[in-house]
Every structure is written in structure tokens, then in C-alpha cells.
Amino acid sequence: MPITEILARNARLYGDEISLVEINPEITESKASWKDYELVETDPTMKYRREMTWREFDDKANRFANFLLDRGLREGHKVAILLMNCLEWLPIYFGILKTGAIAVPLNYRYTSDEIKYCLELAECDVLVFGPEFTERVDAIKDDMPNVKIKLFVGHGRPRFSESYYCLTACCSSVAPSIKLTDEQDAVIYFSSGTTGFPKAILHAHRSLMTAALAEADHHKQTREDNFLCIPPLYHTGAKMHWFGSLVSGSKAVLLRGVSPEGIIKTISQEQCTIVWLLVPWAQDILDAIERGDIQLEKYDLSQWRLMHIGAQPVPPSLIRRWKQIFPHHDYDTNYGLSESIGPGCVHLGIENIDKVGAIGKAGHGWQIKIVGEQGKPVEQDEVGELCVSGPGLMNCYYRNPEATKEVLIDGWLRTGDMARADEDGFVYLVDRKKDVIISGGENLYPVQIENFLRGHDAIKDVAVIGIPHKRLGETAAAIIELKPGYTCTEEEIVKFCEALPRYKRPRMIVFEEIPRNPTGKIEKPKLRKKYCGENLVQAQTEG
């Protein structure tokens, strides 16, 4: 059953109840004329708040679906979403699904060139974007011929786009009579490989339902729960965790901003019961409490029952600190990839607090195994590559059969993560077979940074690796070999890297010769062993 049917059910059963709340402290007074925003009188520091019932949610999804159908969109067409978290995000996503078209969420950090590349790779017909992206879209507006419709969501519409609000307001709110099946293509998510270029990951409707059922099973949502969603909805992680609210017909809050005080204040004011955090945000909250910046007695947090963390390795020391301050909280973590429709293919379980440091066992509806070089399962405590199998696996890397064959083998996805299982079958990550760096939950791809650095006149060779970082898990370090006769300082490299997005900039610069093997490949294991030990992920989840 497609998840669009769950939305329609919620609209029938719980139509007048609140489905989503958006809290956006970033909206300025100059935008107070937006009719959809209302001032939160009770707290002037929490400036704007919007909410939407389940009926309104379904109506807006239907209106957008009917608009797309009126414009000729059908099964197989692709609609890209480039929005910050907002109340429009999910109705747009569901509206796309209701037409039989394919939703294509885009990373809000993408540069103009990356947006253009992804639109072309996914063969997108429509781009829906918000005001934060006007400048980036403007730079490529004449260089994306396949995109026939550019829809703007927000205030100050650029002339090259059409208004989402105006065009959908006059469309029917009746559900389109499109019959969907579990095997139809539904979404494309992007994940870069070690080449540094994004791959388009194609999933069917069955994957979305798999994620929804797994989330509902893992965290036992009820109609009384209220989920606080802070991470970006373009990523599988945030959206698939929200799917638990969809299944249970319960409320969720979308918060813009990650300040510790803003998070705690929102949990208190909105009476959130489930909160998903990234490691840096959890650390920031604990640090703010310990410094006295946050005084917990000022807030009503008694309803908060579950804190869970995903997207990166979790230090057990962090959870021990958390449980000291919030002893009544359940804790959970999970593991997943965009290729496995995000979090949940491996799941710790709230009852297994004694196994903190592990990512868990096979999640609801999933199977896992750890294999050696020949593809055969390894013994207990031996390290091998983690593989997962289940109904949430991607169909393929869109338009990339070679890459698909490398990772999908006999119904199993080879994750590229090295792991071991203990005597109880709990899986622990040890290291990454791929070169990907996970910094604060964001994937960094060394080849992208290396290619940029090679544009510096003084650089002969460069290798980028991940190094441990207390707050972010790991950050990028650049090992740089200079051309003969050239000199360069760390400050010059830092200045040069200002052209990179902030999160991609190396945090450590080292000048030395780059080791390569006889075939010319950079020997990154040697560099990782020298600068951060052999098993970076294991180091992050010990202690």
C-alpha cells in the first residue's frame, strides 16, 4: 500500500487535528505580512509559528497533484524539491507521489553547479524552490532546458518563476484518481560515491512503506506522541523518522534552527515526546546545561520520553552524560543508507541501553550479514563488510547500471562499512571501506575537496581523510604535497578554501609527501593510521 493512502486515512479519521507545526525563529519582522504566519504572542523570541491539520495537509497535497496533472505531469516525470524545512515541504512531496510522478529532494547545501548536475542526472521536469535558493537557481536558470516549470514557494518571487501559492490555490482539493502500486517508482535521493559525483538512488513506493512501518515498530508511536523534527527533510533520515507520525496519525513539529535553547524551548512549549538529534546538537545541549546557559527547571519536559540519534557514530560517553541529566529518557540509535531508504535497516532498540556503542541488530523487515572478501559470512567478532537486505532496498542507481552491479548482489546491498558482531548478535561499526567522511551527519566526499585543492598553483598532490573530532565525529584533513620549488603556508590554503562551502573546508592542513602504491593509488589507509588510528569509526564509539 502506498503511503499516500495513509495520509488520506488520517485526513478522514483525524481531519481537524493538527498534523504539522512549523516554528521558524529566523523569519524577520519585514515578512510579517505573510498571511500564513502568525505571531506567537506568548514568547517574542519564538517569532513565528504555523500549523496545519491532517485535512489541510491532504487537501494541499491534492491541489498540488492536480496542478501537476493539469500541466501534463504523469508517471515517470520527475519533480525536484529544493526547500528548507517548512510547512509546504511534505504536502508538495505527497502531491508529487499522488500523481504517479517521482519526487526528487535536493540537498539545500548544493551549489548552483551541483543543483544543475542533479537536475540533469535525474531528468527533472519541474523544480520547486524557496527564497533561500533564488540566487543559486538564477545562476543556472537558462542552462536547464529539461526543466519546463519553475515554481517558487515564498515571498519575493523571481520573475523567471511561477508562484506555487497562486497556481495551487485554484486547483481542486479532490484526490486525483491515479492508481498507485507498491512497485511503481516513487523517489530519487542523491548520494555521492567515492568519485565525488552524486548518484541518483531510485526507490519504489514499497520502500517508503517499509520505512514507515519500521519507524512505527521501532519507536512505538501513538496518537499522543509529538515528534520534533530538526534535520532537513530532503534527507531520508528526517523524513523516514517522521513517517512514524504519519502511521500513528500523531503531531510533529518542524523546527528551523539548532540552538540548544531553541530546541529545549520548543520541546517544552510544543510538548514534544520524541526528539531526533545529531551528535553535535546533543553535545551542545549538554554543554549548555552544564554551563548554566539552560536552566531545566524553567521548562516543562516531563512528557519527553525518547531521544534518539542517527546519521553518524555515537560516542557511548555522550549517552552516559545524557542519561545522568535525563535518566527517564529512552534512548535509541539506528543505521541506514539512502540506498536502504534511510534509517532502520539496523536498529539498536530502546530496551538495549546496555549495548550503547553498537548500531544494533536487523531492523523491522530487514536482514543483515557481515561478509569477508569472498562474500562469505565471517565468524563472531571478526571484521567484515556489513550487508543488508529487505523490501526497502533501492531499485538501482538511476542511469548507472555499472555502479548498481557493484553494490547490489543477489538481493543484498554491500554498504561499504566494516563491522563486527558480538556474542549476542549486536553489530558494531569498525571502519569505512569507502573514503566518505561523515561530519556532523553530513557526508563529505574527499575527491571533491581534493579536486578543488589541486586547482592551487603550488599543490602537486593532495589526499583528504577524516580525522576524529569531539563534536562533529570527524572532520576533513588535507595532506598536501607541494610542487618542487614552491612554498605555501597553512594560512594560504585556508584562504584558498574559502571558496568551498564551509562544511567542506579542511579543518587540518598537513604538508608532506603523498604515499601511493605501485599502481598509483593514494594509500589512504597509511595516512589514516598515521593521523587517526586504523579504525576511525571504532575509535568514535569507544569510551
C-alpha positions in Angstrom: 0.0 0.0 0.0 1.5 3.4 -0.9 1.9 5.9 1.9 -0.4 8.3 0.2 -3.2 6.1 1.4 -2.2 6.6 5.0 -2.3 10.4 4.5 -5.9 10.1 3.1 -6.9 7.8 6.0 -5.6 10.4 8.5 -7.5 13.2 6.8 -10.7 11.1 7.1 -10.2 10.0 10.7 -8.4 12.9 12.3 -9.2 15.7 9.8 -9.4 18.6 12.4 -6.4 17.5 14.4 -3.0 19.2 13.9 -0.6 17.2 11.8 2.3 19.6 11.4 3.6 22.7 13.2 6.4 24.9 11.8 8.4 27.1 14.1 10.8 29.4 12.3 12.6 31.9 14.6 14.5 33.1 11.5 11.6 34.9 9.9 12.1 38.6 10.3 9.6 41.3 11.1 9.8 42.6 7.5 8.0 39.4 6.4 5.2 39.8 9.0 2.7 40.4 6.2 2.9 36.7 5.1 -0.7 35.7 5.7 0.3 32.1 6.6 2.3 33.2 9.6 1.0 34.2 13.0 3.0 35.8 15.8 3.5 33.7 18.8 2.4 36.2 21.5 3.5 34.0 24.4 7.1 34.2 23.5 8.5 37.0 21.4 11.8 35.1 20.9 10.0 32.3 19.1 8.7 34.7 16.5 6.6 32.7 14.0 4.6 29.5 14.2 2.3 27.9 11.6 0.2 24.8 11.9 -1.8 22.5 9.6 -4.5 19.9 10.2 -4.5 16.5 8.6 -7.3 17.6 6.3 -5.5 20.7 5.2 -2.3 18.6 4.6 -4.2 16.2 2.4 -6.0 19.0 0.6 -2.8 20.8 -0.2 -1.2 17.6 -1.5 -4.3 17.0 -3.7 -4.2 20.6 -5.0 -0.5 20.3 -5.9 -1.1 16.9 -7.5 -4.0 18.3 -9.6 -1.8 21.2 -10.7 0.9 18.9 -11.9 -1.6 16.7 -13.7 -3.1 19.8 -15.4 0.4 20.7 -16.6 0.8 17.3 -18.2 2.9 15.5 -15.5 2.4 11.8 -15.3 4.0 8.6 -14.1 7.8 8.7 -14.7 8.1 12.5 -14.7 10.3 14.0 -12.0 9.7 16.9 -9.7 12.7 18.3 -7.7 12.2 19.9 -4.3 14.7 22.5 -3.2 13.3 23.9 0.1 14.4 24.5 3.6 12.2 22.7 6.2 8.8 24.4 6.0 5.1 23.6 6.2 4.8 23.3 2.4 7.6 20.6 2.1 5.6 17.4 2.9 2.3 18.3 1.1 4.4 19.0 -2.0 6.2 15.7 -1.6 2.9 13.8 -1.2 1.3 15.8 -4.1 4.1 14.5 -6.4 3.6 10.9 -5.2 -0.2 11.2 -5.8 0.3 11.9 -9.5 2.5 8.8 -10.0 5.4 11.1 -10.7 8.8 10.8 -9.0 9.8 13.2 -6.1 13.4 14.3 -6.2 14.5 16.0 -3.0 17.7 18.1 -3.3 20.3 18.9 -0.6 19.9 22.5 0.5 23.7 22.8 0.6 24.2 22.2 -3.1 25.9 24.9 -5.2 24.4 26.0 -8.5 26.6 23.6 -10.4 25.5 20.7 -8.1 21.8 21.6 -8.5 22.2 21.7 -12.3 24.1 18.3 -12.3 21.4 16.6 -10.2 18.5 18.1 -12.2 20.2 16.7 -15.4 21.1 13.3 -13.9 17.5 12.7 -12.6 16.0 14.2 -15.8 13.8 16.6 -13.8 10.8 18.3 -15.5 9.9 20.6 -12.6 11.8 22.5 -9.9 10.1 23.7 -6.8 12.4 26.1 -4.8 12.3 28.6 -2.0 13.7 32.1 -1.4 16.9 30.8 0.1 17.9 29.4 -3.3 16.8 32.2 -5.7 20.4 33.3 -6.3 21.6 29.8 -7.0 18.7 28.9 -9.3 19.1 32.3 -11.1 22.7 31.4 -12.0 21.6 28.3 -13.9 18.0 29.3 -15.0 19.0 29.4 -18.7 21.0 26.3 -18.5 18.5 23.6 -17.6 16.4 23.1 -20.7 14.6 20.0 -19.4 13.1 21.9 -16.5 9.9 23.2 -18.0 8.3 24.5 -14.8 10.0 26.5 -12.0 7.7 27.0 -9.0 8.6 29.4 -6.3 7.5 28.9 -2.7 7.8 32.0 -0.6 7.9 35.8 -0.5 9.5 37.9 -3.3 9.0 35.6 -6.4 11.8 36.0 -9.0 10.5 36.9 -12.5 11.8 33.6 -14.1 9.5 31.5 -11.9 5.8 31.0 -11.2 4.0 31.2 -7.8 3.3 28.0 -6.1 0.7 29.7 -3.9 -1.3 31.3 -6.7 -1.3 28.4 -9.0 -2.3 25.7 -6.5 -4.9 27.8 -4.7 -7.4 27.5 -7.6 -6.8 23.7 -8.1 -9.2 21.1 -6.9 -8.6 19.6 -3.5 -10.3 16.3 -4.5 -7.8 13.4 -4.7 -6.8 12.6 -8.2 -8.0 9.2 -9.5 -4.5 7.8 -10.0 -4.0 4.2 -9.0 -0.6 3.6 -7.5 1.2 0.3 -6.9 4.0 -0.7 -4.5 6.3 -1.5 -7.4 6.0 1.9 -9.1 8.9 4.3 -9.0 8.4 6.9 -6.3 11.5 8.9 -5.3 15.1 9.7 -6.2 17.5 10.6 -3.5 21.1 11.6 -4.0 24.2 10.1 -2.5 27.8 10.8 -3.6 30.2 8.0 -4.1 34.0 8.0 -3.8 34.2 9.7 -7.2 32.6 12.7 -5.6 29.8 13.0 -8.1 26.2 12.4 -6.8 24.5 9.2 -7.7 20.7 9.2 -8.2 19.1 6.5 -6.0 15.8 5.3 -7.3 13.2 3.8 -4.9 9.8 2.3 -5.4 6.7 3.1 -3.3 7.3 -0.2 -1.4 10.5 1.4 0.1 8.6 4.3 1.6 6.0 1.9 3.2 8.9 -0.2 4.5 10.4 2.8 6.2 7.1 3.9 7.7 6.3 0.5 9.2 9.9 0.1 10.5 9.8 3.5 12.2 6.4 2.9 13.8 7.6 -0.5 15.1 10.9 0.7 16.4 9.7 3.8 18.4 6.1 2.7 19.2 4.5 6.0 18.3 0.9 6.5 19.5 -1.6 9.2 18.7 -0.4 11.0 21.9 3.2 11.4 20.6 4.6 14.6 19.2 7.8 14.3 17.1 10.3 17.2 16.9 12.0 17.2 13.5 15.1 19.4 13.2 17.2 17.8 10.5 16.5 18.7 6.8 13.6 16.9 5.1 15.5 16.4 1.9 17.4 13.7 3.6 15.9 10.2 4.1 16.7 10.3 7.8 14.4 13.1 8.9 11.6 12.2 6.6 11.6 8.5 7.4 11.5 9.2 11.1 8.5 11.5 10.5 6.8 8.6 8.8 6.2 7.1 12.3 4.0 10.2 12.9 2.2 9.5 9.6 1.5 5.9 10.6 0.2 6.8 14.1 -1.7 9.9 13.0 0.2 12.0 15.5 1.5 15.5 15.5 5.0 16.6 14.5 6.9 19.9 14.8 9.3 21.2 12.2 11.9 23.5 13.8 14.2 25.8 11.9 17.4 26.4 13.8 19.6 24.2 16.1 20.4 26.4 19.1 20.3 24.4 22.3 17.9 26.9 24.0 15.7 26.9 20.9 15.4 23.1 20.9 14.7 22.9 24.6 12.2 25.7 24.5 10.3 24.1 21.6 10.2 20.7 23.3 8.7 22.5 26.3 6.2 24.8 24.5 5.1 22.2 22.0 5.1 19.3 24.5 7.3 17.1 22.2 7.7 13.5 23.3 10.2 12.2 20.7 13.3 14.1 19.5 15.8 13.0 17.0 19.2 14.7 17.4 22.6 14.7 15.7 25.6 14.1 17.9 26.8 17.8 17.8 23.3 19.1 18.8 23.1 16.6 21.8 26.6 17.7 22.9 25.7 21.4 22.6 22.6 20.8 24.7 24.5 19.0 27.4 27.3 21.7 27.4 24.7 24.5 27.6 23.0 22.8 30.6 26.4 22.2 32.4 27.4 25.9 31.8 24.1 27.1 33.2 23.0 28.7 30.0 19.9 26.4 30.1 18.2 26.0 33.4 16.0 23.0 33.1 13.6 24.0 35.9 12.3 26.7 33.7 10.9 24.2 31.2 8.2 21.5 31.2 10.0 18.5 29.8 8.1 15.8 31.7 6.4 14.4 28.6 9.7 13.9 26.7 10.1 10.1 26.5 12.6 9.3 23.8 15.9 10.8 22.5 17.4 9.1 19.5 20.5 9.8 17.4 21.4 8.7 13.9 23.4 9.7 10.8 26.8 9.2 12.5 28.6 7.0 15.1 27.5 7.8 18.6 30.1 8.0 21.5 28.9 6.0 24.5 30.3 8.7 26.7 27.7 11.1 25.3 24.8 8.8 26.1 26.2 8.3 29.7 26.2 12.1 30.1 22.7 12.4 28.7 21.3 9.7 31.0 22.8 11.4 34.0 20.7 14.6 33.2 17.7 12.9 31.7 17.5 9.5 33.5 13.9 8.8 32.5 14.6 9.1 28.7 14.6 6.1 26.5 17.5 6.1 24.0 17.8 4.6 20.6 20.0 4.7 17.6 19.8 3.2 14.1 21.8 2.8 10.9 20.9 3.1 7.3 21.9 4.5 3.9 19.9 6.3 1.3 20.2 3.1 -0.7 18.3 1.4 2.1 15.7 4.2 2.3 17.5 5.8 5.3 17.5 4.8 9.0 16.2 1.5 10.3 17.8 -1.4 8.4 19.9 -1.8 11.5 18.4 -0.8 14.8 19.6 -0.8 18.5 16.2 -0.9 20.2 15.2 1.2 23.2 15.4 -1.8 25.5 19.1 -2.3 24.8 20.7 0.6 26.6 23.4 -1.8 27.8 24.6 -2.1 24.2 25.4 1.6 23.6 28.2 1.8 21.1 26.5 -0.8 18.8 24.3 0.1 15.9 22.1 -2.8 16.8 20.5 -5.8 15.0 18.5 -6.2 11.8 15.6 -3.7 11.8 11.9 -4.4 11.3 11.6 -6.3 8.0 15.3 -6.4 7.3 18.1 -9.0 7.2 21.8 -8.3 7.8 25.1 -10.2 7.4 28.8 -9.5 7.7 31.0 -10.9 5.0 34.6 -11.3 4.2 36.5 -10.6 0.9 35.0 -13.7 -0.7 31.4 -12.8 0.2 31.1 -15.5 2.9 29.9 -14.7 6.4 32.6 -14.1 9.0 32.8 -15.6 12.5 31.7 -13.8 15.6 33.9 -10.7 16.4 35.6 -10.9 13.0 35.6 -7.8 10.9 33.9 -7.8 7.5 31.7 -5.7 5.3 28.1 -5.1 6.5 25.4 -6.2 4.0 21.7 -5.6 4.3 18.6 -7.0 2.5 15.0 -6.1 2.7 12.0 -4.6 0.8 13.4 -1.1 1.3 16.4 -1.6 -0.9 16.8 0.8 -3.8 15.8 -0.3 -7.3 19.1 0.9 -8.7 21.3 3.9 -9.2 19.4 5.7 -11.9 21.1 5.7 -15.2 24.2 4.0 -13.7 23.9 0.2 -14.1 27.7 -0.3 -13.5 27.5 1.3 -10.1 24.3 -0.7 -9.3 26.0 -4.0 -10.0 28.9 -3.2 -7.7 26.7 -2.8 -4.6 23.5 -4.9 -5.3 24.4 -8.5 -5.4 21.9 -11.3 -5.2 19.4 -9.1 -3.3 22.0 -7.8 -0.8 23.3 -4.3 -0.6 27.1 -4.1 0.2 27.2 -1.0 2.4 30.9 -0.3 2.3 31.0 -0.2 6.1 33.3 -2.6 8.0 31.7 -4.1 11.1 31.7 -6.9 13.6 29.0 -8.7 15.6 29.3 -9.7 19.3 28.2 -12.8 21.0 24.6 -11.5 21.2 24.5 -10.6 17.5 24.7 -6.8 18.0 26.6 -5.1 15.2 29.4 -2.6 15.9 30.9 -0.4 13.1 34.6 -0.5 12.9 35.6 1.5 9.9 34.5 2.6 6.4 35.6 0.7 3.4 34.7 3.8 1.3 36.5 7.1 1.7 33.4 9.0 2.7 33.8 11.3 5.8 30.7 11.8 8.0 31.0 15.2 9.7 28.1 16.3 11.9 25.8 13.9 10.0 26.8 15.4 6.6 28.7 13.3 4.0 31.9 14.8 2.7 33.5 13.2 -0.3 37.3 13.5 -0.4 37.6 13.5 -4.2 35.5 16.7 -4.4 37.8 18.5 -1.9 40.9 17.1 -3.5 39.9 18.2 -7.0 39.3 21.7 -5.6 42.7 21.9 -3.9 44.5 20.7 -7.0 43.5 24.0 -8.5 46.0 25.8 -6.3 49.2 26.6 -8.3 51.6 25.3 -5.5 49.9 21.9 -5.0 51.4 18.8 -6.7 49.3 16.2 -4.9 46.7 16.0 -2.2 44.8 13.5 -0.1 41.8 14.2 2.1 41.0 11.9 5.0 38.7 12.0 8.0 40.1 12.7 11.5 38.4 12.4 14.8 36.5 15.5 16.1 34.9 15.6 19.6 31.8 17.5 18.5 31.3 16.5 14.8 32.5 12.9 14.9 35.1 13.6 12.2 36.3 16.4 10.0 38.4 16.7 6.8 42.1 16.8 6.9 44.1 17.7 3.8 47.5 16.1 3.3 49.3 18.3 0.7 52.4 17.7 -1.3 53.8 20.9 -2.9 55.4 21.2 -6.3 59.2 21.3 -6.3 60.4 24.9 -5.7 57.1 26.1 -4.4 56.3 27.3 -0.9 52.9 27.7 0.8 51.5 28.2 4.3 48.6 26.8 6.1 47.0 30.3 6.1 47.2 30.5 2.3 45.4 27.2 2.0 42.8 28.2 4.5 42.2 31.4 2.5 42.0 29.4 -0.8 39.4 27.1 0.7 37.1 30.0 1.5 35.6 29.3 -2.0 34.4 26.0 -0.7 31.1 25.7 1.3 32.1 26.0 4.9 31.2 22.4 5.8 33.6 21.1 3.1 36.7 23.1 4.2 39.5 21.0 5.7 40.0 21.6 9.4 43.6 20.4 9.4 46.3 21.1 6.8 49.5 18.9 6.7 52.4 19.4 4.3 54.1 16.1 3.4 54.7 13.7 0.6 51.6 11.7 -0.5 52.1 7.9 -0.4 51.0 6.0 -3.5 51.1 2.3 -4.2 52.7 0.8 -7.4 49.5 1.3 -9.4 49.4 5.0 -8.5 46.6 4.9 -6.0 46.8 7.0 -2.9 47.4 4.8 0.2 44.8 6.4 2.4 44.9 3.6 5.0 48.5 4.6 5.8 47.5 8.2 6.2 44.5 7.3 8.4 46.7 5.1 10.5 49.2 7.8 11.0 46.8 10.6 11.8 43.8 8.9 13.5 44.5 5.3 14.1 43.5 2.3 11.9 39.8 2.2 12.8 38.3 5.7 12.9 34.6 4.7 13.5 35.6 2.2 16.2 37.5 5.0 17.9 34.4 7.2 17.8 32.2 4.6 19.5 34.5 3.6 22.3 34.8 5.0 25.8 
